[in-house]
Amino acid sequence: VAVLGYLLGAIPFGVVITRLMGLGDLRQIGSGNIGATNVLRTGNKAAALATLILDGAKGAAAVLLARFVLHDETAAVIAGGAAFIGHLYPVWLKFKGGKGVATFLGTLLALAWPVGIAACLTWLITAVLSRLSSLSALVAAAASVPLALVTGHRELMPMMTVMALLIFWRHRANIQRIAQGREPKIGKKS
C-alpha cells in the first residue's frame, strides 16, 4: 500500500502538463517548484488548474483505492500519507518534488471530507485576504489538526501533524520571504 501510494504520489503532473502544453521545463520557471502555483506563473491558467486537480486527485486516489481494495482505514491513511511523500520526494525527479499542498488537501478530502472541505475553505479565505498562496497553505495545514479534532477525526491527527510539519518545512523559504514582505502574490508571472 505504501509503495503504490508513493508511486502514485510521485507522478509530477506539473512537469508533465507544462511539457505537453509546450510551456517548457517547469523546474526552470519561477520558483522551480512542480506545483500548481508555479504552473500559474507560466501564465497558463488551464495548465495550473489541471495541475491542481491532478495533484489533489493523486492523494485522493491513493486513499480511495486502498479503502476500496482492502476495506481498511489504516491502509487508506498509509496510502494517502505515502502519496503525499511521493509528491514531496518523487523518485522520477531525483527526490526533488513539490510542496505537497494540493496532494495534502486531496488526501484530506478522501480520508475525512469534513476536514478536507474545512481545510480547503481555510486556504481559500486566506488566499482571498492575503493573495499569498504560500501563506494560505501554511494556515490551512496548521488548521487541519484542530479541524480534525473538532470534526471528530482524532485518528487522523498524528498523520496530519506530520504532513503539516512537512508542509512548513517545504515552505521555509516562503516563510522567510513572507516575513520580509517579498513573497510573490498569486498569479504573478515569473
Sequence and secondary structure as in RCSB ss.txt:
>XXXX:A:sequence
VAVLGYLLGAIPFGVVITRLMGLGDLRQIGSGNIGATNVLRTGNKAAALATLILDGAKGAAAVLLARFVLHDETA
AVIAGGAAFIGHLYPVWLKFKGGKGVATFLGTLLALAWPVGIAACLTWLITAVLSRLSSLSALVAAAASVPLALV
TGHRELMPMMTVMALLIFWRHRANIQRIAQGREPKIGKKS
>XXXX:A:secstr
 HHHHHHHHT  HHHHHHHHTT   GGGSTT   SHHHHHTTT HHHHHHHHHHHHHHHHHHHHHHHHHH  HHH
HHHHHHHHHHHHHS GGGTT     HHHHHHHHHHH HHHHHHHHHHHHHHHHHH  HHHHHHHHHHHHHHHHHH
TT GGGHHHHHHHHHHHHHHTHHHHHHHHHT    TT   
